Amino acid sequence: MPELPEITVIAKQMDKEVRGKRIADIEAKQPKNLNMPVAQFVKAAKGKTIKSVSSHGKWLFVKLDPRYLLFINLGMGAELLSFTQKQKLPEKYHFKLTFTDKTGFTAHFWWFGYIHLIPEKELAKHKMASQLGISPMQEEFTLERFKRTLLGKKTGIKSFLLDQKNVAGIGNVYIQDILFKARLHPNRKIPSLSEEEINALYEAIRDVLGRSIKAGGAAFEVDFYGHKGKFTATDFLVGYKAGKPCPECNTPIEKIRTGTTASYICPKCQKLE
């Protein structure tokens, strides 16, 4: 599943390639990915120009002119790929958007995904995008802002961070190393965290996600050009390394069940206190 690093990379590439282009046509083979009937979607989108592409958490925000927003979420996995006039299209795709210059992009979802179009003034009414928490790579994601987000919460720290209404963009891939760097067990309750641990967690979030962004995202995902990221299995500290030695103390890394998700921890460095 693409998480914040991969979506950040794709957004920057999309903004470079499609900004200023005018939508000529849309093909939608999977109506359930859309938030309105296909014919209505196509009619509303055709003729509009791309103003910018940005990201927020795991969502792509495409601003259109006149004032519309195109939201794209790649769900549990997808390929969002650009194409040129001379390029052969992918064999499989659920969505294709073509510009007047014959370039465009396709989307192929492994399981589910969303491509929603709404008037800009109705952003607050979009049930998913309007409820997103702050994105960790935003300038507004300061330590003080993070502390306020945690204030009064009583849940476990992992489930809190995975809830997109609290912090947008972190999934079960990068949460492993984030918690390890902060030396926190995934089931630690928020009220039990010291100020020093919260500071360490904040720095870990920024560091782990930032390193993957610089590497172009995870190696098992592809960017807007179809290139794989360079954040490989060797770059993970404990994530998906059950039985391997902890990079800090050499204790074997354990895979445990935390709610509905799996977690990888060092039982010595990440004690449940």
C-alpha positions in Angstrom: 0.0 0.0 0.0 1.4 3.4 -0.9 2.0 5.6 2.1 3.0 9.2 2.6 6.5 8.9 1.0 5.3 7.3 -2.2 2.3 9.7 -2.6 4.6 12.7 -1.9 7.0 11.5 -4.7 4.1 10.9 -7.2 2.5 14.3 -6.4 5.8 16.2 -7.2 6.2 14.3 -10.4 2.6 14.8 -11.4 2.7 18.5 -10.7 5.8 18.8 -13.0 4.2 16.8 -15.8 0.5 17.9 -15.9 0.4 21.4 -14.5 -1.3 23.7 -17.0 -2.6 20.9 -19.2 -6.3 20.8 -20.3 -8.4 17.6 -19.9 -9.6 16.3 -23.2 -11.2 13.0 -22.3 -11.6 10.4 -19.5 -12.2 6.7 -19.6 -13.5 5.0 -16.4 -13.8 1.2 -16.5 -14.6 0.8 -12.8 -17.5 3.1 -11.8 -17.2 2.3 -8.1 -13.9 4.2 -8.0 -15.8 7.4 -8.7 -18.1 9.5 -6.5 -20.7 10.0 -9.3 -21.9 8.3 -12.4 -19.3 8.0 -15.2 -21.1 10.3 -17.6 -21.5 13.0 -15.0 -17.9 12.7 -14.0 -16.6 13.0 -17.5 -18.9 15.9 -18.3 -17.7 17.8 -15.2 -14.0 17.2 -15.7 -13.6 17.7 -19.5 -12.2 21.0 -20.5 -10.8 21.9 -17.1 -7.1 22.8 -16.7 -4.7 21.4 -14.0 -3.7 24.2 -11.7 -1.5 22.1 -9.4 -1.0 18.7 -7.8 -0.1 18.3 -4.1 -0.4 15.6 -1.5 -1.9 15.2 1.9 -1.2 12.0 3.7 -2.1 9.2 1.3 -4.2 11.4 -0.9 -3.4 13.3 -4.1 -5.0 16.7 -4.4 -5.4 17.9 -8.0 -6.6 21.4 -8.3 -8.6 22.2 -11.5 -9.5 25.4 -13.1 -12.3 26.5 -12.9 -12.6 25.7 -9.2 -12.8 21.9 -8.9 -10.8 19.3 -7.0 -9.8 15.8 -8.1 -8.9 13.5 -5.2 -7.0 10.3 -5.9 -6.3 7.6 -3.3 -4.5 4.5 -4.3 -6.1 2.3 -1.7 -4.4 -1.0 -0.9 -2.1 -0.7 -3.9 -2.2 0.7 -7.4 -0.1 2.0 -10.3 -0.7 5.6 -11.3 1.3 6.0 -14.5 1.9 8.8 -17.0 1.9 8.3 -20.7 3.0 10.3 -23.8 1.5 10.3 -27.2 3.9 7.7 -28.5 3.9 5.5 -25.5 2.1 2.2 -25.3 -0.6 2.1 -22.6 -0.5 -0.5 -19.8 -2.4 -3.7 -20.6 -4.6 -3.2 -17.6 -6.1 0.0 -16.2 -9.3 1.1 -14.6 -9.0 4.8 -15.3 -7.5 6.9 -18.1 -7.3 10.7 -18.3 -6.1 12.2 -21.5 -5.0 15.8 -22.1 -5.4 17.9 -25.3 -1.7 17.3 -26.1 -2.4 13.5 -26.1 -0.4 12.9 -22.9 -2.1 11.7 -19.7 -2.1 9.1 -17.0 -3.8 5.8 -16.1 -4.7 4.2 -12.8 -4.8 0.5 -12.2 -6.0 -0.6 -8.7 -5.1 -3.9 -7.2 -8.1 -3.9 -4.9 -9.9 -0.6 -4.4 -9.1 3.1 -4.8 -10.8 6.4 -5.1 -11.0 9.1 -7.8 -13.4 11.7 -6.7 -14.3 15.0 -8.3 -15.9 17.8 -6.3 -16.4 21.6 -6.6 -13.7 23.3 -4.5 -16.3 24.9 -2.3 -17.6 21.5 -1.2 -14.2 20.2 0.2 -15.7 20.3 3.8 -18.4 17.9 2.7 -16.0 15.2 1.4 -16.2 12.5 4.1 -12.7 11.2 3.8 -10.5 14.1 2.6 -12.1 16.7 4.9 -11.4 14.6 8.0 -7.7 14.0 7.4 -5.3 14.9 10.2 -2.2 17.0 9.7 0.4 15.5 7.4 3.8 14.9 9.0 5.8 16.6 6.3 3.8 19.8 6.4 5.5 22.9 7.9 2.6 23.1 10.3 3.5 19.7 11.8 5.6 21.2 14.6 6.4 19.5 17.9 3.9 21.6 19.7 1.2 20.8 17.2 2.0 17.1 17.6 1.8 17.4 21.4 -1.6 19.1 21.1 -2.8 16.3 18.9 -1.9 13.7 21.5 -3.4 15.7 24.4 -6.3 13.9 26.1 -5.9 10.7 24.0 -5.9 7.4 25.8 -5.4 4.8 23.1 -2.3 2.8 22.1 0.3 4.9 20.2 0.3 2.6 17.1 -3.4 2.7 16.6 -3.4 6.4 17.2 -0.8 7.0 14.5 -2.5 4.7 12.0 -5.8 6.6 12.3 -5.7 9.1 9.4 -7.9 11.5 11.3 -5.1 12.0 13.7 -2.0 12.0 11.5 -2.4 11.6 7.8 0.0 9.3 5.8 1.4 6.8 8.2 0.6 3.1 7.5 1.8 -0.2 8.7 4.9 -0.1 6.6 6.7 2.9 8.1 5.2 2.7 11.5 7.5 -0.2 12.4 10.7 1.8 12.2 9.1 5.0 13.6 8.2 3.2 16.8 11.5 1.5 17.0 13.5 4.7 16.6 11.4 6.2 19.4 11.9 3.1 21.5 8.2 2.6 21.9 6.2 -0.6 22.1 3.2 -0.3 19.7 0.8 -1.0 22.5 2.1 1.7 24.8 -0.8 3.9 25.9 -0.5 7.6 25.1 -0.9 8.9 28.7 2.1 6.8 29.7 4.5 8.6 27.3 7.0 11.0 28.8 7.8 14.3 27.2 11.2 12.9 26.2 9.5 9.9 24.5 7.0 12.2 22.6 9.9 14.3 21.4 11.7 11.2 20.2 8.5 10.0 18.5 8.1 13.3 16.6 11.7 13.2 15.4 11.3 9.6 14.4 8.2 10.3 12.3 10.0 13.1 10.4 13.2 11.1 10.0 11.8 7.8 8.8 9.3 9.3 6.3 11.9 11.9 5.1 14.5 9.2 4.4 12.1 7.2 2.2 11.0 10.4 0.3 14.6 11.1 -0.5 15.0 7.5 -1.8 12.0 7.9 -4.0 9.7 5.7 -1.9 9.6 2.0 -1.2 11.3 -0.4 -3.6 8.0 -2.4 -3.9 6.1 0.6 -5.2 6.4 2.5 -8.5 6.3 6.3 -9.2 4.5 8.3 -11.8 7.0 7.1 -14.4 6.8 3.5 -13.5 10.2 3.5 -11.7 10.6 1.6 -8.5 11.6 3.4 -5.3 15.1 2.9 -3.8 14.1 2.5 -0.2 14.8 -1.2 0.0 14.5 -4.0 2.7 18.0 -3.2 3.9 16.9 0.4 4.8 14.4 -0.9 7.3 15.7 -1.1 10.9 13.2 -3.7 12.3 10.3 -3.7 9.9 9.7 -7.1 8.3 12.9 -8.5 9.8 11.5 -11.1 12.2 14.4 -13.2 13.6 17.1 -10.8 12.5 19.3 -9.1 15.1 18.2 -5.7 16.5 20.5 -3.0 15.0 21.0 -1.6 18.5 21.3 -4.6 20.9 21.4 -7.7 18.7 18.3 -9.2 20.3 16.2 -11.1 17.7 13.4 -9.0 16.3 10.0 -10.4 17.0 6.8 -10.3 15.0 3.7 -9.7 17.2 0.0 -9.2 16.7 -1.2 -5.7 17.7 -4.9 -5.4 17.1 -5.7 -6.2 13.5 -2.1 -5.5 12.3 1.3 -7.2 12.6 4.2 -5.3 14.4 7.9 -5.9 14.3 9.7 -5.0 17.5 12.8 -5.5 19.5 11.6 -6.9 22.8 14.5 -5.3 24.7 14.5 -1.8 23.1 10.7 -1.5 23.0 9.4 -2.8 26.3 5.7 -2.6 27.2 5.8 -0.8 30.5 
